[in-house]
């Protein structure tokens, strides 16, 4: 289950991922609670998410070219350092009670831009460090790290807010302290990355202009139908499937009637299920019939969302949320792993940037879900999202049936079916 951790550089990469994942999950709770407390609007949550993800659409292609042309280690260190500095500034604004809704928009745009430029490099590092045979295990362990943070990060954030708010759940001081903790975690992640021996030398050896590199990336996506299908699979179904996650603050207050601690428990429930899914994949290793497993996981994900939509109590919501987390984790980890296995190393950064660019469009797909939540109700919005998740996967399987026949996903060609 933990074979990839025997590789020294992967251990440090994993340690950096632990800190960054905890920082991200704590930020989601602190930011989501404060924004919804300030605005009482599901649409406000969506606009902030849009500000964070829109730069992925605008700048990730440039990030992919940089990843294939530059040393990836330097890109990762610079980007994480900028995140730490920006988080310290936001923490000061929050702790001094000067924060407004627009601050989250501005910082979302900045952090999203940094992520868009750096994420293609970070995403393409793992296969270069561990190799194809260990990639399923390594990706599952990184996913498990992220999901462990989903369990403990929200609880930690809720505890910090409760302690420093001194019982006043409307206090911004406790949220500000959380952001200082987040900045410290980003700093530790920078240190872990700096300890890598791996430098991430450029894979791009042919002299060409950045625009020619970008065009080559799109041609590759066009010509490789299965890679294109995996890209769509990682965008459309996941856009609707993750509605349950980004609507959690609204679900918590409007359906459960809970406070920040209950929001932490709901996120913990999803995280427990997602961690279980990641560990199952890590234990399974490089198994066959990955395509069929992805489709089955997506169908189970949709039905779990139906159950979550109708859960009227905290305990039921936690159980159904755990199932949502489990099946979404299996689906998402497998999708990303098969893409990594399928793509040639010299073009991997650009393909990952195209994936990030399309993921930047995800908030646009969540706008109708948010509108339904705002004007009709959370339950109806989640039911709609579950139906669209199920329908999109059925249509994708009909359009590109080869996706269901993907076996191990690696070899001389992507169509290893």
N, C-alpha and C positions, 0 to 999 in steps of 0.2 A: 504493500500500500504506500510506503514512503521511500521507494527505491530512488526517486529523483533527488532526494535530499542528500544522497551519498555524494553528489557532485558539488564541490565547494562553491563555485560561483552561483549555482542555483540556490544554495542555502542562503547566501547573502541577498540574492534577488528576492527570495521568498520572505526574508525578514523585512526587507523594504516594503514588500507588498502588504505584509501584516500591518505595519504602521500606517501606510497610506490608506488601506481599507478601513481600519478603525477610524481614521480621521474623516474619511468620506461618510461613513455611516453616522458618526456623531454629528457631522455637519447637517446631514439630511434631517435628523430629528430636531436639532436646535433651530435650524432655519425654518423647517416646515411648521413647527409649533409656533414660533414667533410671528411668521407671516400670517398664518391663519388666525392667530390671536389678534393681530393688528387689523386684518381685513375681513375675516369671516367669509372668504370667497374662494371656492374651488378654482375659479378662473385665475385668481392671483397666483395660486400655486403653479398653474400651468404656464403663466407668463414668465415666472422666475425660471422654471425649467427650460422654457424656450430660449431665454437669454443665455443660459449655460450651454445649450446644445446647438443653437444656430451657428456659432463660430465653427463647429465641426463641418457644417456644410460649406462654409466660406473658405476655410483655411486648411483643412486636413489634406487636400491634394498637395499643397506646398509642403506640408509636413511629411508626406510620403516620399516626395522627391528628395527632401533633406535626409530622410532616414536611409535611402539607398545610396546617397552620395557622401554622408558624413559619419563620424564616429558616434555610435548610438549612446555610449556611456556618457559622453559630454552633454548630449541633448537631454538625457534623463536627469542629470545633476542640475543643469541650469533651470529646467522647467520646474522641478520640485522645489528648488530654492525660491523661485519667483512665487510659487503657491504659498510657501511658508511666510514670506514677507507680506503678501497681500492679506493673508489670514490674520496676521498680527494687527494690521491696520484696521480691518473690519472688526476685530475683537475690541479694539480701543473705542471705535465708534459706538459699538453696542453697549459696552460696559459703562460708558459715560452717558448713556441714554440719549444719544443724538441720532439714533438710527431711524431711517424711513424706509418705506417700501422700495423706493428708487435706489437706495444703496445696494439692495440685493440684486437689482437689475444690473447696475454698473459692475459690481464684483462678479456677477455671473458671466457677463460678457468677457471680462478680463481672464478669469479662470478658465472659461471655455475656450478662449483663444490659445492660451498656453497649452491646454490639454490637446487641442486639435493639432498643434504643431509638433508636440512631443509623443503623442500616443501611437502613431504608426511605428516609431522607433521602439517604444516599449513593447508593443504587441509582437514585433518581429524578433525580439531578443530571445525568447524562450526556446524556439526550435534550434537556434544557432548554438545555444549552450548545452541542451540535453540531447539533441538528435531526434530523428523520427521515431525510433522504437520506444523512447521514453516520453514522447510528447503527450500521449493521452494521460499518462500518470501525472506528468508535470502540470498540465493544464487543469486536471481535476484537483490537484493539490492547491493550485492557485485559486481555483474556484472555491475550494473548501475554506481557504483563508478568508476570502471575501465573505463567505457565508457565516463563518465563525464571528466575523466582525458584525454581521447583521444581527447576530444573537446578542453579543455582549456590548457592542458599541452603543445601541440605543439605551440599554439599561444603564451603562456608565454615564451617558449624557444626561439621562433623567435624574440619576443620583446627584450628579454635580449641580444641576439646576436646582434640585430640591434643597441641597445643603446651603448653597450660596444665596438662594432666594429667600431663605428663612421663612418658608411657608407661604410666601407671596408668589403664586404661579404666574402673575402678570409682570413680575420683575424682569427687566432686561439684564440686570447685573449677572444673574446666574447663567444666562445664555452667553453673555460676553466671556465669562470664565471658561465656558466650554470651548469657545473659539480660540482662546489662548492655549488650551490643552491640544486642540487640533493642530495649531501652528507648531507646537513642540513635537508632535508625532511626525509631521512633514519633515522637520529638521532631522529627526532620527532616520527617516527614510533616505534622506540625502546622504547621510553618513554611511549607511549600509550599501548604497549604490557606489559610493566612492571606493569601497573596499573590494569591488570586483576586479579581478585580473583581466577579465574580458573587456575589450575596448570597443567591439562592434565595428570592425573595419568595414569600409564601404564595399558593398557587393556589386556596385555599378562600376564596371571596368571600361565600357565603351564610351568614347567621347560623344556627347550629344548635349543639346540645350535642354533646360528644364521643361519647356513646352513639348519637345519631342518625347521626353520621358513620360509626361502626363498622357500624351496621345497613345504611347505604347501600352500604358496601363489600361486605358479604355479599350484598345483593340484586343488585348488579352482577355478582358472580361467578356467582350462581344463574342470572341471565337470559342471560348470555353463555356459551353452551355451549362454544364453542371456547376461550375464556379458561379456563374450568373444566378442559377437557381438557388444556390446556397446563400448568396448575397441577399436575394429577395426573401428567402426563408428567415434570415436574420433581421429583416427589417419589418415587413408587413405583419406577420403573426405576432412578433414580439412587441410591436407598437401597441397592439390591443391587449396582449397578455400582461403587460406591465402596468396596465391601468390600475389594478388593485393596489400596487405599491405606491404610485404617486398620489392616489386619492386617499391614502390611509389617514392623513390628518383630518380630512373632512369626514370620512367614515367613522373615525374615532369619536368625534364630537357630535355628529348628527345622528348616528345610529346607536353607538354604544353609550354616548354621553360621558366619555371618559376624559381624564386629564392627561398631562404629559407622561405620567408613569404608565397609564394604560396604552398610550401610543407606543411607548417603549416595549410593552409586552406584546402588542400586535406585531411589531417589527421583529421581535424576538421569535414569535411563532413562525413567521415566514422564514426567518433565518435558520431555525432548527431544521425545518424540512429541507431547505436548500443545502444545508451542510450534509444532511443524510444523503441527498442525491449526489453531491460531489464525492463523498467518501465511497459510495457505491461504485462510481466510475473509476476512482483511483484504484480500488481493489480489483475491478474487472480488467484493467489494463488495456492492451491492444486487441480488443475483441472484434469479431466480425459482425456483419449485418447492421452497421451503424445507421444506415439510412432508415431502415424499418423501425429501429428504436427511436429515432428522432420523431418520426410521424406518430408513433404510439404515445410518446411522451407529450406531444402537442395536444392530442385528443384528450388525454387525461387531464392536462392543464386546464383546458376549456371547461370540462365538467367540474373540476375543483373550484373554478371561479364562480360557476353557478351556485355551488353550495356556499361559498363565501358571501355572495350577494344576499342570501337569505338568512345568514346567521345573525340573530338579533342579540346575542349575548357575547360577552368577552371570551368566555371559555370556548364556545362553539366557533367563534371567529378565529381564535388561535389555532384550533384543530384544522379547520378548513384552510386557513392561511398557511399552515405547515405543509399541507398537500399541494397548494399552489406553489410554494417555494420549492418543494421536492421536484415536481415535474418540470418547472421552469428551469431549474438548475441543470437537470439532465439534458434538456433540449438545448439550452444556450451553450453549455460547455461542449457538447458534441458538435454543434454547428461551428463554433469557433475552431475546434480542434481539426475537423475535417478540412476546413478552409486552409489552415496552416499547413496541413499535410499535402494538400493538393497543389499549392502554389510554389513555383520555382524561387529559390533564395534570392536571386538577383532582381526579382520584381515584387517580392513579398511586401516591402514597405509601401509601394504604391497601391497594391491591392488592398492592404489593410487601411490605407488612407481613403480609398473609394468606399470601403465599408463604413468608415467613420463618417464620411461625407453624407452617405445615405442615412446613417443613424441620426445625423443632425436634423433630418426631416421628421423624425419620430414625433416631436411635439405637435407638428401640424396634424398628424393623425390622431393625436389625443385631444385636439380641440373639440371635435364633436362629442367625445366622451365627457369632457369637462362641461360642455354646454348642457348636455343631458343631466349631469349631476347638479348643475347650478339651477336649472329651471324645471326639471321633472323629479329628480331624486337620485340618490347614490345607487339604490338597488337597480333601477332601470338602466343606469349608465353601465354598471358592471355586467348586467345581463347582455346588453348590446355588445360590449367588448368581448365577452365569452363567445357569442355567436359569430362575431367577425373573425376571431382567432380560429375557430373550427372551420368556418367557410373558406378562409384564405388558404389554410393548409390542404383542404380537399381540392381546391382549384389548382394549387401548385402541384400536387401529386398527379393530377390529370394532365396538366400542361407538360411537365417534365417528369415522366414516370421513372427515368433513370435515377432520380434522387432516392427513391425508395429501395433501389437495388445496390446502393453503395455498400460495399463490404467493409474492408479495413480502411480504404480511403487513401492509401499511399502506395507508391510504386512508381513505375515509369510514367504513368499518366493518371490524370485525375479520374478518368472513367474506369476506375478499378471496381467494377460492379460484378 
